[in-house]
């Protein structure tokens, strides 16, 4: 399986329908974080109109990616550039449909997302907020190298408080291609 991240800037009606169908394939996530079976179509459309962005952030700072296996949408990821600091990005969502969970796809999708974010000039740290009722997410994100910051926030949209974790990004490799050793030589 070769995963691909594909940025979605202005989704077509068909893409919005596909994203909604994907969210319907992850009912447990919505149940344990928001207490509902899935978000409505309008909530998914709001991901793209900027209405849910923090003050001072624009649609250009938000990156929403389809996670594809070939041409099949199996997940979605969101990252906000420059939140809370110019050198920090926040992952807003990494969701893999339940039919594809438990096969290492989440880890592979995260690694692609991390590489993408690390390529943005100046990025030094990644941040993620996890809803406390989503216990399995803490295990996953700790395995990805994240550690809790101690920061917590309550949002009435969710069943429990949000706890924040962070990770330093690896420093970019600034060597030229000629300076990078080739395995086996």
Contact map, one row per residue, 1 for C-alpha under 8 A:
11100000000000000000000000000000000000000000000000000000000000000000100000000000000000000000000000000000000000000000000000000000000000000000000000000000000000000000000000000000000000000
11110000000000000000000000000000000000000000000000000000000000000000110000000000000000000000000000000000000000000000000000000000000000000000000000000000000000000000000000000000000000000
11111000000000000000000000000000000000000000000000000000000000000011110000000000000000000000000000000000000110000000000000000000000000000000000000000000000000000000000000000000000000000
01111100000000000000000000000000000000000000000000000000000000000111110000000000000000000000000000000000000000010000000000000000000000000000000000000000000000000000000000000000000000000
00111110000000000000000000000000000000000000000000000000000000001111000000000000000000000000000000000000000010011000000000000000000000000000000000000000000000000000000000000000000000000
00011111000000000000000000000000000000000000000000000000000000001111000000000000000000000000000000000000000000000000000000000000000000000000000000000000000000000000000000000000000000000
00001111100000000000000000000000000000000000000000000000000000111100000000000000000000000000000000000000000000000000000000000000000000000000000000000000000000000000000000000000000000000
00000111111000000000000000000000000000000000000000000000000000111100000000000000000000000000000000000000000000000000000000000000000000000000000000000000000000000000000000000000000000000
00000011111000000000000000000000000000000000000100000000000000110000000000000000000000000000000000000000000000000000000000000000000000000000000000000000000000000000000000000000000000000
00000001111100000000000000000000000000000000000100000000000000000000000000000000000000000000000000000000000000000000000000000000000000000000000000000000000000000000000000000000000000000
00000001111111110000000000000000000000000000000100000000000000000000000000000000000000000000000000000000000000000000000000000000000000000000000000000000000000000000000000000000000000000
00000000011111110000000000000000000000000000000000000000000000000000000000000000000000000000000000000000000000000000000000000000000000000000000000000000000000000000000000000000000000000
00000000001111111000000000000000000000000000000000000000000000000000000000000000000000000000000000000000000000000000000000000000000000000000000000000000000000000000000000000000000000000
00000000001111111100000000000000000000000000000000000000000000000000000000000000000000000000000000000000000000000000000000000000000000000000000000000000000000000000000000000000000000000
00000000001111111110000000000000000000000000000000000000000000000000000000000000000000000000000000000000000000000000000000000000000000000000000000000000000000000000000000000000000000000
00000000001111111111000000000000000000001001100000000000000000000000000000000000000000000000000000000000000000000000000000000000000000000000000000000000000000000000000000000000000000000
00000000000011111111100000000000000000001000000000000000000000000000000000000000000000000000000000000000000000000000000000000000000000000000000000000000000000000000000000000000000000000
00000000000001111111110000000000000000000000000000000000000000000000000010000000000000000000000000000000000000000000000000000000000000000000000000000000000000000000000000000000000000000
00000000000000111111111000000000000000000001000000000000000000000000000010010000000000000000000000000000000000000000000000000000000000000000000000000000000000000000000000000000000000000
00000000000000011111111100000000000000111001000000000000000000000000000000000000000000000000000000000000000000000000000000000000000000000000000000000000000000000000000000000000000000000
00000000000000001111111110000000000000000000000000000000000000000000000000000000000000000000000000000000000000000000000000000000000000000000000000000000000000000000000000000000000000000
00000000000000000111111111000000000000000000000000000000000000000000000011100000000000000000000010000000000000000000000000000000000000000000000000000000000000000000000000000000000000000
00000000000000000011111111100000000001100000000000000000000000000000000000000000000000000000000010000000000000000000000000000000000000000000000000000000000000000000000000000000000000000
00000000000000000001111111100000000011000000000000000000000000000000000000000000000000000000000000000000000000000000000000000000000000000000000000000000000000000000000000000000000000000
00000000000000000000111111100000000000000000000000000000000000000000000000000000000000000000000011100000000000000000000000000000000000000000000000000000000000000000000000000000000000000
00000000000000000000011111111100000001000000000000000000000000000000000000000000000000000000001111000000000000000000000000000000000000000000000000000000000000000000000000000000000000000
00000000000000000000001111111110000111000000000000000000000000000000000000000000000000000000000000000000000000000000000000000000000000000000000000000000000000000000000000000000000000000
00000000000000000000000001111111000010000000000000000000000000000000000000000000000000000000000000000000000000000000000000000000000000000000000000000000000000000000000000000000000000000
00000000000000000000000001111111100000000000000000000000000000000000000000000000000000000000000000000000000000000000000000000000000001000000000000000000000000000000000000000000000000000
00000000000000000000000001111111111111100000000000000000000000000000000000000000000000000000000000000000000000000000000000000000000000000000000000000000000000000000000000000000000000000
00000000000000000000000000111111111111000000000000000000000000000000000000000000000000000000000000000000000000000000000000000000000000000000000000000000000000000000000000000000000000000
00000000000000000000000000011111111000000000000000000000000000000000000000000000000000000000000000000000000000000000000000000000000011000000000000000000000000100000000000000000000000000
00000000000000000000000000001111111000000000000000000000000000000000000000000000000000000000000000000000000000000000000000000000001011000000000000000000000001110000000000000000000000000
00000000000000000000000000000111111100000000000000000000000000000000000000000000000000000000000000000000000000000000000000000000000000000000000000000000000011100000000000000000000000000
00000000000000000000000000000111111110000000000000000000000000000000000000000000000000000000000000000000000000000000000000000000000000000000000000000000000001100000000000000000000000000
00000000000000000000000000100110011111100000000000000000000000000000000000000000000000000000000000000000000000000000000000000000000000000000000000000000000000000000000000000000000000000
00000000000000000000000100110110001111100000000000000000000000000000000000000000000000000000000000000000000000000000000000000000000000000000000000000000000000000000000000000000000000000
00000000000000000000001101100110000111110000000000000000000000000000000000000000000000000000000000000000000000000000000000000000000000000000000000000000000000000000000000000000000000000
00000000000000000001001000000100000111111011000000000000000000000000000000000000000000000000000000000000000000000000000000000000000000000000000000000000000000000000000000000000000000000
00000000000000000001000000000000000001111111000000000000000000000000000000000000000000000000000000000000000000000000000000000000000000000000000000000000000000000000000000000000000000000
00000000000000011001000000000000000000111111100000000000000000000000000000000000000000000000000000000000000000000000000000000000000000000000000000000000000000000000000000000000000000000
00000000000000000000000000000000000000011111110000000000000000000000000000000000000000000000000000000000000000000000000000000000000000000000000000000000000000000000000000000000000000000
00000000000000000000000000000000000000111111111000000000000000000000000000000000000000000000000000000000000000000000000000000000000000000000000000000000000000000000000000000000000000000
00000000000000010011000000000000000000111111111100000000000000000000000000000000000000000000000000000000000000000000000000000000000000000000000000000000000000000000000000000000000000000
00000000000000010000000000000000000000001111111110000000000000000000000000000000000000000000000000000000000000000000000000000000000000000000000000000000000000000000000000000000000000000
00000000000000000000000000000000000000000111111111110000000000000000000000000000000000000000000000000000000000000000000000000000000000000000000000000000000000000000000000000000000000000
00000000000000000000000000000000000000000011111111110000000000000000000000000000000000000000000000000000000000000000000000000000000000000000000000000000000000000000000000000000000000000
00000000111000000000000000000000000000000001111111000000001000000000000000000000000000000000000000000000000000000000000000000000000000000000000000000000000000000000000000000000000000000
00000000000000000000000000000000000000000000111111110000001000000000000000000000000000000000000000000000000000000000000000000000000000000000000000000000000000000000000000000000000000000
00000000000000000000000000000000000000000000011111111000011000000000000000000000000000000000000000000000000000000000000000000000000000000000000000000000000000000000000000000000000000000
00000000000000000000000000000000000000000000011011111000000000000000000000000000000000000000000000000000000000000000000000000000000000000000000000000000000000000000000000000000000000000
00000000000000000000000000000000000000000000011011111100000000000000000000000000000000000000000000000000000000000000000000000000000000000000000000000000000000000000000000000000000000000
00000000000000000000000000000000000000000000000001111110111000000000000000000000000000000000000000000000000000000000000000000000000000000000000000000000000000000000000000000000000000000
00000000000000000000000000000000000000000000000000011111100000000000000000000000000000000000000000000000000000000000000000000000000000000000000000000000000000000000000000000000000000000
00000000000000000000000000000000000000000000000000001111100000000000000000000000000000000000000000000000000000000000000000000000000000000000000000000000000000000000000000000000000000000
00000000000000000000000000000000000000000000000000000111110000000000000000000000000000000000000000000000000000000000000000000000000000000000000000000000000000000000000000000000000000000
00000000000000000000000000000000000000000000000000001111111010000000000000000000000000000000000000000000000000000000000000000000000000000000000000000000000000000000000000000000000000000
00000000000000000000000000000000000000000000000001001001111111000000000000000000000000000000000000000000000000000000000000000000000000000000000000000000000000000000000000000000000000000
00000000000000000000000000000000000000000000000111001000111111000000000000000000000000000000000000000000000000000000000000000000000000000000000000000000000000000000000000000000000000000
00000000000000000000000000000000000000000000000000000000011111100000000000000000000000000000000000000000000000000000000000000000000000000000000000000000000000000000000000000000000000000
00000000000000000000000000000000000000000000000000000000111111100000000000000001110000000000000000000000000000000000000000000000000000000000000000000000000000000000000000000000000000000
00000000000000000000000000000000000000000000000000000000011111110000000000000111100000000000000000000000000000000000000000000000000000000000000000000000000000000000000000000000000000000
00000011100000000000000000000000000000000000000000000000000111111000000000000111100000000000000000000000000000000000000000000000000000000000000000000000000000000000000000000000000000000
00000011100000000000000000000000000000000000000000000000000001111100000000011110000000000000000000000000000000000000000000000000000000000000000000000000000000000000000000000000000000000
00001111000000000000000000000000000000000000000000000000000000111110000000011100000000000000000000000000000000000000000000000000000000000000000000000000000000000000000000000000000000000
00011111000000000000000000000000000000000000000000000000000000011111000011111000000000000000000000000000000000000000000000000000000000000000000000000000000000000000000000000000000000000
00111100000000000000000000000000000000000000000000000000000000001111100011111000000000000000000000000000000010000000000000000000000000000000000000000000000000000000000000000000000000000
00111100000000000000000000000000000000000000000000000000000000000111111111100000000000000000000000000000000000000000000000000000000000000000000000000000000000000000000000000000000000000
11110000000000000000000000000000000000000000000000000000000000000011111111000000000000000000000000000000000000000000000000000000000000000000000000000000000000000000000000000000000000000
01110000000000000000000000000000000000000000000000000000000000000001111100000000000000000000000000000000000000000000000000000000000000000000000000000000000000000000000000000000000000000
00000000000000000000000000000000000000000000000000000000000000000001111110000000000000000000000000000000000000000000000000000000000000000000000000000000000000000000000000000000000000000
00000000000000000000000000000000000000000000000000000000000000000001111111000000000000000000000000000000000000000000000000000000000000000000000000000000000000000000000000000000000000000
00000000000000000110010000000000000000000000000000000000000000000111101111110000000000000000000000000000000000000000000000000000000000000000000000000000000000000000000000000000000000000
00000000000000000000010000000000000000000000000000000000000000000111100111110000000000000000000110010000000000000000000000000000000000000000000000000000000000000000000000000000000000000
00000000000000000000010000000000000000000000000000000000000000000111000011111000000000000000011110000000000000000000000000000000000000000000000000000000000000000000000000000000000000000
00000000000000000010000000000000000000000000000000000000000000011110000011111100000000000000111100000000000000000000000000000000000000000000000000000000000000000000000000000000000000000
00000000000000000000000000000000000000000000000000000000000000011110000000111110000000000011111000000000000000001000000000000000000000000000000000000000000000000000000000000000000000000
00000000000000000000000000000000000000000000000000000000000001111000000000011111000000000011110000000000000000000000000000000000000000000000000000000000000000000000000000000000000000000
00000000000000000000000000000000000000000000000000000000000001110000000000001111100000001111100000000000000000000000000000000000000000000000000000000000000000000000000000000000000000000
00000000000000000000000000000000000000000000000000000000000011100000000000000111111000001111000000000000000000000000000000000000000000000000000000000000000000000000000000000000000000000
00000000000000000000000000000000000000000000000000000000000011100000000000000011111001011100000000000000000000000000000000000000000000000000000000000000000000000000000000000000000000000
00000000000000000000000000000000000000000000000000000000000010000000000000000001111111111100000000000000000000000000000000000000000000000000000000000000000000000000000000000000000000000
00000000000000000000000000000000000000000000000000000000000000000000000000000001111111111100000000000000000000000000000000000000000000000000000000000000000000000000000000000000000000000
00000000000000000000000000000000000000000000000000000000000000000000000000000000011111011100000000000000000000000000000000000000000000000000000000000000000000000000000000000000000000000
00000000000000000000000000000000000000000000000000000000000000000000000000000000011111111000000000000000000000000000000000000000000000000000000000000000000000000000000000000000000000000
00000000000000000000000000000000000000000000000000000000000000000000000000000000111111111000000000000000000000000000000001100000000000000000000000000000000000000000000000000000000000000
00000000000000000000000000000000000000000000000000000000000000000000000000000000011011111000000000000000000000000000000001111000000000000000000000000000000000000000000000000000000000000
00000000000000000000000000000000000000000000000000000000000000000000000000000000111111111100000000000000000000000000000000111110000000000000000000000000000000000000000000000000000000000
00000000000000000000000000000000000000000000000000000000000000000000000000000011111111111110000000000000000000000000100000101110000000000000000000000000000000000000000000000000000000000
00000000000000000000000000000000000000000000000000000000000000000000000000000011111100011111000000000000000000000000000000000111000000000000000000000000000000000000000000000000000000000
00000000000000000000000000000000000000000000000000000000000000000000000000001111000000001111110000000000000000000000000000000111100000000000000000000000000000000000000000000000000000000
00000000000000000000000000000000000000000000000000000000000000000000000000001111000000000111110000000000000000000000000000000001100000000000000000000000000000000000000000000000000000000
00000000000000000000000000000000000000000000000000000000000000000000000000011110000000000011111000000000000000000000000000000000000000000000000000000000000000000000000000000000000000000
00000000000000000000000000000000000000000000000000000000000000000000000000111100000000000011111100000000010001000000000000000000000000000000000000000000000000000000000000000000000000000
00000000000000000000000001000000000000000000000000000000000000000000000000111000000000000000111110000000010000000000000000000000000000000000000000000000000000000000000000000000000000000
00000000000000000000000001000000000000000000000000000000000000000000000001110000000000000000011111011000110000000000000000000000000000000000000000000000000000000000000000000000000000000
00000000000000000000011011000000000000000000000000000000000000000000000001100000000000000000001111111000000000000000000000000000000000000000000000000000000000000000000000000000000000000
00000000000000000000000011000000000000000000000000000000000000000000000000000000000000000000000111111000000000000000000000000000000000000000000000000000000000000000000000000000000000000
00000000000000000000000010000000000000000000000000000000000000000000000000000000000000000000000011111000000000000000000000000000000000000000000000000000000000000000000000000000000000000
00000000000000000000000000000000000000000000000000000000000000000000000001000000000000000000000111111110100000000000000000000000000000000000000000000000000000000000000000000000000000000
00000000000000000000000000000000000000000000000000000000000000000000000000000000000000000000000111111111110000000000000000000000000000000000000000000000000000000000000000000000000000000
00000000000000000000000000000000000000000000000000000000000000000000000000000000000000000000000000011111100000000000000000000000000000000000000000000000000000000000000000000000000000000
00000000000000000000000000000000000000000000000000000000000000000000000000000000000000000000000000011111110000000000000000000000000000000000000000000000000000000000000000000000000000000
00000000000000000000000000000000000000000000000000000000000000000000000000000000000000000000000000001111111100000000000000000000000000000000000000000000000000000000000000000000000000000
00000000000000000000000000000000000000000000000000000000000000000000000000000000000000000000000100011111111110000000000000000000000000000000000000000000000000000000000000000000000000000
00000000000000000000000000000000000000000000000000000000000000000000000000000000000000000000011100001011111111000000000000000000000000000000000000000000000000000000000000000000000000000
00000000000000000000000000000000000000000000000000000000000000000000000000000000000000000000000000000001111111100000000000000000000000000000000100000000000000000000000000000000000000000
00100000000000000000000000000000000000000000000000000000000000000000000000000000000000000000000000000001111111110000000000000000000000000000000000000000000000000000000000000000000000000
00101000000000000000000000000000000000000000000000000000000000000010000000000000000000000000000000000000111111111000000000000000000000000000000000000000000000000000000000000000000000000
00000000000000000000000000000000000000000000000000000000000000000000000000000000000000000000010000000000011111111100000000000000000000000000000000000000000000000000000000000000000000000
00000000000000000000000000000000000000000000000000000000000000000000000000000000000000000000000000000000001111111110000000000000000000000000000000000000000000000000000000000000000000000
00011000000000000000000000000000000000000000000000000000000000000000000000000000000000000000000000000000000111111111000000000000000000000000000000000000000000000000000000000000000000000
00001000000000000000000000000000000000000000000000000000000000000000000000001000000000000000000000000000000011111111100000000000000000000000000000000000000000000000000000000000000000000
00000000000000000000000000000000000000000000000000000000000000000000000000000000000000000000000000000000000001111111110000000000000000000000000000000000000000000000000010000000000000000
00000000000000000000000000000000000000000000000000000000000000000000000000000000000000000000000000000000000000111111111000000000000000000000000000000000000000000000000000000000000000000
00000000000000000000000000000000000000000000000000000000000000000000000000000000000000000000000000000000000000011111111100000000000000000000000000000000000000000000000000000000000000000
00000000000000000000000000000000000000000000000000000000000000000000000000000000000000001000000000000000000000001111111100100000000000000000000000000000000000000000000000000000000000000
00000000000000000000000000000000000000000000000000000000000000000000000000000000000000000000000000000000000000000111111110110000000000000000000000000000000000000000000011010000000000000
00000000000000000000000000000000000000000000000000000000000000000000000000000000000000000000000000000000000000000011111110100000000000000000000000000000000000000000000000010000000000000
00000000000000000000000000000000000000000000000000000000000000000000000000000000000000000000000000000000000000000001111111100000000000000000000000000000000000000000000000000000000000000
00000000000000000000000000000000000000000000000000000000000000000000000000000000000000000000000000000000000000000000011111100000000000000000000000000000000000000000000000000000000000000
00000000000000000000000000000000000000000000000000000000000000000000000000000000000001100000000000000000000000000000000111110000000000000000000000000000000000000000000000000000000000000
00000000000000000000000000000000000000000000000000000000000000000000000000000000000001111000000000000000000000000000111111111000000000000000000000000000000000000000000010000000000000000
00000000000000000000000000000000000000000000000000000000000000000000000000000000000000110000000000000000000000000000010001111100000000000000000000000000000000000000000111100000000000000
00000000000000000000000000000000000000000000000000000000000000000000000000000000000000111000000000000000000000000000000000111110000000000000000000000000000000000000011110000000000000000
00000000000000000000000000000000000000000000000000000000000000000000000000000000000000011110000000000000000000000000000000011111000000000000000000000000000000000000011110000000000000000
00000000000000000000000000000000000000000000000000000000000000000000000000000000000000011110000000000000000000000000000000001111100000000000000000000000000000000001111000000000000000000
00000000000000000000000000000000000000000000000000000000000000000000000000000000000000000111000000000000000000000000000000000111110000000000000000000000000000000001110000000000000000000
00000000000000000000000000000000000000000000000000000000000000000000000000000000000000000011000000000000000000000000000000000011111000000000000000000000000000000111100000000000000000000
00000000000000000000000000000000000000000000000000000000000000000000000000000000000000000000000000000000000000000000000000000001111101001100000000000000000000000111100000000000000000000
00000000000000000000000000000000100000000000000000000000000000000000000000000000000000000000000000000000000000000000000000000000111111000000000000000000000001111110000000000000000000000
00000000000000000000000000000000000000000000000000000000000000000000000000000000000000000000000000000000000000000000000000000000011111100000000000000000000000011110000000000000000000000
00000000000000000000000000000001100000000000000000000000000000000000000000000000000000000000000000000000000000000000000000000000001111100000000000000000000000110000000000000000000000000
00000000000000000000000000001001100000000000000000000000000000000000000000000000000000000000000000000000000000000000000000000000011111111100000000000000000000000000000000000000000000000
00000000000000000000000000000000000000000000000000000000000000000000000000000000000000000000000000000000000000000000000000000000000111111110000000000000000000000000000000000000000000000
00000000000000000000000000000000000000000000000000000000000000000000000000000000000000000000000000000000000000000000000000000000000001111111000000000000000000000000000000000000000000000
00000000000000000000000000000000000000000000000000000000000000000000000000000000000000000000000000000000000000000000000000000000010001111111100000000000000000000000000000000000000000000
00000000000000000000000000000000000000000000000000000000000000000000000000000000000000000000000000000000000000000000000000000000010001111111110000000000000000000000000000000000000000000
00000000000000000000000000000000000000000000000000000000000000000000000000000000000000000000000000000000000000000000000000000000000000111111111000000000000000000000000000000000000000000
00000000000000000000000000000000000000000000000000000000000000000000000000000000000000000000000000000000000000000000000000000000000000011111111100000000000000000000000000000000000000000
00000000000000000000000000000000000000000000000000000000000000000000000000000000000000000000000000000000000000000000000000000000000000001111111111000000000000000000000000000000000000000
00000000000000000000000000000000000000000000000000000000000000000000000000000000000000000000000000000000000000000000000000000000000000000111111111100000000000000000000000000000000000000
00000000000000000000000000000000000000000000000000000000000000000000000000000000000000000000000000000000000000000000000000000000000000000011111111000000000000000000000000000000000000000
00000000000000000000000000000000000000000000000000000000000000000000000000000000000000000000000000000000001000000000000000000000000000000001111111000000000000000000000000000000000000000
00000000000000000000000000000000000000000000000000000000000000000000000000000000000000000000000000000000000000000000000000000000000000000000111111100000000000000000001000000000000000000
00000000000000000000000000000000000000000000000000000000000000000000000000000000000000000000000000000000000000000000000000000000000000000000111111110000000000000000111000000000000000000
00000000000000000000000000000000000000000000000000000000000000000000000000000000000000000000000000000000000000000000000000000000000000000000010011111000000000000000111000000000000000000
00000000000000000000000000000000000000000000000000000000000000000000000000000000000000000000000000000000000000000000000000000000000000000000000001111110000000000011110000000000000000000
00000000000000000000000000000000000000000000000000000000000000000000000000000000000000000000000000000000000000000000000000000000000000000000000000111110000000000001110000000000000000000
00000000000000000000000000000000000000000000000000000000000000000000000000000000000000000000000000000000000000000000000000000000000000000000000000011111000000000011000000000000000000000
00000000000000000000000000000000000000000000000000000000000000000000000000000000000000000000000000000000000000000000000000000000000000000000000000011111100000000011000000000000000000000
00000000000000000000000000000000000000000000000000000000000000000000000000000000000000000000000000000000000000000000000000000000000000000000000000000111110000001111000000000000000000000
00000000000000000000000000000000000000000000000000000000000000000000000000000000000000000000000000000000000000000000000000000000000000000000000000000011111000001110000000000000000000000
00000000000000000000000000000000000000000000000000000000000000000000000000000000000000000000000000000000000000000000000000000000000000000000000000000001111101011100000000000000000000000
00000000000000000000000000000000000000000000000000000000000000000000000000000000000000000000000000000000000000000000000000000000000000000000000000000000111111011100000000000000000000000
00000000000000000000000000000000000000000000000000000000000000000000000000000000000000000000000000000000000000000000000000000000000000000000000000000000011111100000000000000000000000000
00000000000000000000000000000000010000000000000000000000000000000000000000000000000000000000000000000000000000000000000000000000000000000000000000000000001111100000000000000000000000000
00000000000000000000000000000000111000000000000000000000000000000000000000000000000000000000000000000000000000000000000000000000001000000000000000000000011111111000000000000000000000000
00000000000000000000000000000001111000000000000000000000000000000000000000000000000000000000000000000000000000000000000000000000001010000000000000000000000111111000000000000000000000000
00000000000000000000000000000000100000000000000000000000000000000000000000000000000000000000000000000000000000000000000000000000001110000000000000000000011001111100000000000000000000000
00000000000000000000000000000000000000000000000000000000000000000000000000000000000000000000000000000000000000000000000000000000001100000000000000000001111001111110000000000000000000000
00000000000000000000000000000000000000000000000000000000000000000000000000000000000000000000000000000000000000000000000000000000111100000000000000000001111000011111000000000000000000000
00000000000000000000000000000000000000000000000000000000000000000000000000000000000000000000000000000000000000000000000000000000111100000000000000010111100000001111100000000000000000000
00000000000000000000000000000000000000000000000000000000000000000000000000000000000000000000000000000000000000000000000000000011110000000000000000011111000000000111110000000000000000000
00000000000000000000000000000000000000000000000000000000000000000000000000000000000000000000000000000000000000000000000000000011110000000000000001111000000000000011111000000000000000000
00000000000000000000000000000000000000000000000000000000000000000000000000000000000000000000000000000000000000000000000000001111000000000000000001111000000000000001111100000000000000000
00000000000000000000000000000000000000000000000000000000000000000000000000000000000000000000000000000000000000000000000000001110000000000000000011100000000000000000111110000000000000000
00000000000000000000000000000000000000000000000000000000000000000000000000000000000000000000000000000000000000000000000000011100000000000000000000000000000000000000011111000000000000000
00000000000000000000000000000000000000000000000000000000000000000000000000000000000000000000000000000000000000000100010000111100000000000000000000000000000000000000001111100000000000000
00000000000000000000000000000000000000000000000000000000000000000000000000000000000000000000000000000000000000000000010000010000000000000000000000000000000000000000000111110000000000000
00000000000000000000000000000000000000000000000000000000000000000000000000000000000000000000000000000000000000000000000000010000000000000000000000000000000000000000000011111000000000000
00000000000000000000000000000000000000000000000000000000000000000000000000000000000000000000000000000000000000000000011000000000000000000000000000000000000000000000000001111100000000000
00000000000000000000000000000000000000000000000000000000000000000000000000000000000000000000000000000000000000000000000000000000000000000000000000000000000000000000000000111110000000000
00000000000000000000000000000000000000000000000000000000000000000000000000000000000000000000000000000000000000000000000000000000000000000000000000000000000000000000000000011111000000000
00000000000000000000000000000000000000000000000000000000000000000000000000000000000000000000000000000000000000000000000000000000000000000000000000000000000000000000000000001111111100000
00000000000000000000000000000000000000000000000000000000000000000000000000000000000000000000000000000000000000000000000000000000000000000000000000000000000000000000000000000111111100000
00000000000000000000000000000000000000000000000000000000000000000000000000000000000000000000000000000000000000000000000000000000000000000000000000000000000000000000000000000011111100000
00000000000000000000000000000000000000000000000000000000000000000000000000000000000000000000000000000000000000000000000000000000000000000000000000000000000000000000000000000011111110000
00000000000000000000000000000000000000000000000000000000000000000000000000000000000000000000000000000000000000000000000000000000000000000000000000000000000000000000000000000011111110000
00000000000000000000000000000000000000000000000000000000000000000000000000000000000000000000000000000000000000000000000000000000000000000000000000000000000000000000000000000011111111000
00000000000000000000000000000000000000000000000000000000000000000000000000000000000000000000000000000000000000000000000000000000000000000000000000000000000000000000000000000000011111101
00000000000000000000000000000000000000000000000000000000000000000000000000000000000000000000000000000000000000000000000000000000000000000000000000000000000000000000000000000000000111111
00000000000000000000000000000000000000000000000000000000000000000000000000000000000000000000000000000000000000000000000000000000000000000000000000000000000000000000000000000000000011111
00000000000000000000000000000000000000000000000000000000000000000000000000000000000000000000000000000000000000000000000000000000000000000000000000000000000000000000000000000000000001111
00000000000000000000000000000000000000000000000000000000000000000000000000000000000000000000000000000000000000000000000000000000000000000000000000000000000000000000000000000000000011111
